[in-house]
Amino acid sequence: MNNHIFVETDDTLNLIQMNIDINKRAADNIRILSMAMVEKSKSGHPGGAMGGADYIHVLFSEFLNFDPNDPAWINRDRFFLDPGHMSPMLYSILTLTGRFTTEELKNFRQWGSSTPGHPELDVLKGIENTSGPLGQGHTMAVGAAIAERFLASRFGELFAHKIFTYISDGGVQEEISQGAGRLAGFLGLNNLIMFYDSNDIQLSTETKAVTIEDTAMKYTAWGWNVIKIDGNDQKQIREALTSAMGQKHKPTIIIGKTIMGKGLLDNEGNSFERKTSTHGMPVSEAGGSFEKSLVNLGGSLSDPFQIFPEVSEHYRKVLQSKQKTSSDWKNAKSEWAEKNGQLDKKLHSFYSGEIPAIDFKSIPQKEGSATRAASAAVLGVLAKNVENMVVASADLSNSDKTDGFLKNTHAFINGDFTGAFLQTGVSELTMAAIMNGMALHGGIIPACATFFVFSDYMKPAVRLACLMQLPVKYIWTHDAFRVGEDGPTHQPVEQEAQLRLMEHLKNHHGDNSMLVLRPADSNETTVAWKMALENKKTPTALILSRQNIKDLPSENSNRYADALQSERGAYVVQDCKGRPDIILIASGSEVSTLFEGAQLLEKDNLKIRLVSAPSEGLFRNQPESYKKSVLPDDVPIFGLTAGLSVTLQGLVGPKGVVWGMNSFGYSAPYKILDEKLGFTADNVYKRVKEYLAG
Ligand SMILES: Cc1ncc(C[n+]2csc(CCOP(=O)(O)OP(=O)(O)O)c2C)c(N)n1
């Protein structure tokens, strides 16, 4: 029960003397706002938000550094929410700190509102990450913590700041927490402070129905500093945060036992706390009393969205003090900049996302390389020239050829972030979410790699990168059944089609949510990397071959110049005189197979146009006139893909024919697979002849 003696007087000291705890009052205000938002919109999650209110108030008012007038201040502490369903808590605290208005809270979950059901990245509003898919938020925080260490090791400890994150039972249960926990402990990320809102209740059951885990022991085993507290006791919260702030070598998890729906009453005035039902529905719908709970928490029936005047006054002072901290830092930074002009320039270029001028055309490529090897050649140059690029690999750096980068730097280890390579171990989803966190932190260009077939393990984080429009680069090698002997578990078939769907899906700015490039030879790979670096608006995928590929022909003996046409998504590699009898189209290594097939067809006096289509999505965005110039309506089109046939359906059109895969692959040497599965010049010849014969 909450007993507030509320005396209306301007004298704050007086209030303290009368034993009114402003901090408790502020947390209750957050509880009420959270409850009221969900009640008004008739949907959402009040219970968890109400339990976490004490922590969030203490964190934001006493520990988190931010600039009330400059939300994008580079040295702000970051707050990453993991359970996005607890958005009411975040929107409420951000209302107290002036980033949201109560009007915006009243529009919770409505069309066009700035308060969507789950928070969506908006730094200017204080939302550091999109959250909702449980487990990813705190993993992004690990990425941001790595980014912070990377930058501080280059620019100095003036640039040190904390990364706070907030996790719930769901996030702890998600498998990704294994990777995040292991890596944060391994790297000794003492700048990372995670609050675990342990309220013993989840969506459909209590936690005891699904786990007997000793979470404290688990995090201890991973090398974390573990603190257990009553998560609704503000004194304990304060002490835990103070101790965590002083941690020198380990990340901290503060396991706070909290009360789901703290302060709730039912219609009879009995406690309605600790109910699973209040996880995800309005209090009244769950069987509690909104009005009685509101009064119990010291709120006003006439205005449930009220910010209590004394809370408002308290936060006015909090903001003044935050402002002072950031101004002091900015003064110190100006002094630093005067003494470190060159470094300051570099810092600015890192944060502005600039890329240094790179002479891509001069990057030497070996004739007939695998595109993964061609990628390694580019990565070697990037390692030396793009100082803020961080590359990661999930224990495959020698196969996915990110070793081209690694050879020029070294991997992060505990306490040493002077390198630029992250060995994530075998944890693809963790890796992808960490990359998102690095991109969100700012100052870093993240890229990560694994086998293409394991892109499936990464999709949930790739999807969030697309939604948040983060320019993460994915290097996916071993792009087809030509993986060979490893067999169908390692042979991608349907993966490219899935990514082409992401090219169809638009982000909220109307752009393709992702740029997906499958280059056809070494020069196209150089160009693909150029495009990937220049693409600051969305993630980019590079899909690369394991096996060597013959370079495509160039009429002007300048294959790089030809390959630059990849910037239009698809282009004519080799043309015939006059109207073609057939257009052959593919991406990746299948283009060179088509080229060989074309040579056989030409012997029959057929006029052939060969088209390489590294990105169907980009091609679709070209002016109609260009698209028609490459793929006119009245010419038959034959496509070849080592993916599902549907991968090329959109390019060959309704009358076209695709030779592709329609089943899983098989274990065998890849040249045998080429024969058996029909990925040979002879089969191209045969299928095209059949097609033209009608
Ligand atoms: C990856 C993922 N799976 C499932 C869900 C659906 N979901 C939302 S919250 C939740 C459980 C929440 O329990 P907890 O994390 O303890 O939050 P609390 O009940 O304390 O609010 C689930 C399963 C989700 N958001 N993300």
Ligand as a Chemical Component Dictionary entry (heavy atoms), coordinates in Angstrom:
data_LIG
# 
_chem_comp.id                   LIG 
_chem_comp.type                 NON-POLYMER 
_chem_comp.pdbx_formal_charge   1 
_chem_comp.three_letter_code    LIG 
# 
loop_
_chem_comp_atom.comp_id 
_chem_comp_atom.atom_id 
_chem_comp_atom.alt_atom_id 
_chem_comp_atom.type_symbol 
_chem_comp_atom.charge 
_chem_comp_atom.model_Cartn_x 
_chem_comp_atom.model_Cartn_y 
_chem_comp_atom.model_Cartn_z 
_chem_comp_atom.pdbx_ordinal 
LIG C1  C1  C 0 11.465 -13.502 -29.487 1  
LIG C2  C2  C 0 10.156 -13.263 -28.833 2  
LIG N1  N1  N 0 9.353  -14.304 -28.557 3  
LIG C3  C3  C 0 8.133  -14.112 -28.005 4  
LIG C4  C4  C 0 7.699  -12.847 -27.736 5  
LIG C5  C5  C 0 6.310  -12.633 -27.181 6  
LIG N2  N2  N 1 6.418  -12.196 -25.779 7  
LIG C6  C6  C 0 6.359  -10.917 -25.427 8  
LIG S1  S1  S 0 6.635  -10.704 -23.812 9  
LIG C7  C7  C 0 6.811  -12.372 -23.543 10 
LIG C8  C8  C 0 7.154  -12.946 -22.201 11 
LIG C9  C9  C 0 7.428  -11.886 -21.284 12 
LIG O1  O1  O 0 7.859  -12.286 -20.049 13 
LIG P1  P1  P 0 8.882  -11.331 -19.328 14 
LIG O2  O2  O 0 10.026 -11.147 -20.228 15 
LIG O3  O3  O 0 9.130  -11.891 -17.997 16 
LIG O4  O4  O 0 8.126  -9.937  -19.223 17 
LIG P2  P2  P 0 7.083  -9.520  -18.103 18 
LIG O5  O5  O 0 6.027  -10.575 -18.073 19 
LIG O6  O6  O 0 7.830  -9.445  -16.838 20 
LIG O7  O7  O 0 6.543  -8.211  -18.572 21 
LIG C10 C10 C 0 6.643  -13.051 -24.713 22 
LIG C11 C11 C 0 6.716  -14.521 -24.824 23 
LIG C12 C12 C 0 8.554  -11.787 -28.047 24 
LIG N3  N3  N 0 8.228  -10.520 -27.847 25 
LIG N4  N4  N 0 9.779  -12.019 -28.573 26 
# 
loop_
_chem_comp_bond.comp_id 
_chem_comp_bond.atom_id_1 
_chem_comp_bond.atom_id_2 
_chem_comp_bond.value_order 
_chem_comp_bond.pdbx_ordinal 
LIG C1  C2  SING 1  
LIG C2  N1  SING 2  
LIG C2  N4  DOUB 3  
LIG N1  C3  DOUB 4  
LIG C3  C4  SING 5  
LIG C4  C5  SING 6  
LIG C4  C12 DOUB 7  
LIG C5  N2  SING 8  
LIG N2  C6  DOUB 9  
LIG N2  C10 SING 10 
LIG C6  S1  SING 11 
LIG S1  C7  SING 12 
LIG C7  C8  SING 13 
LIG C7  C10 DOUB 14 
LIG C8  C9  SING 15 
LIG C9  O1  SING 16 
LIG O1  P1  SING 17 
LIG P1  O2  DOUB 18 
LIG P1  O3  SING 19 
LIG P1  O4  SING 20 
LIG O4  P2  SING 21 
LIG P2  O5  DOUB 22 
LIG P2  O6  SING 23 
LIG P2  O7  SING 24 
LIG C10 C11 SING 25 
LIG C12 N3  SING 26 
LIG C12 N4  SING 27 
# 
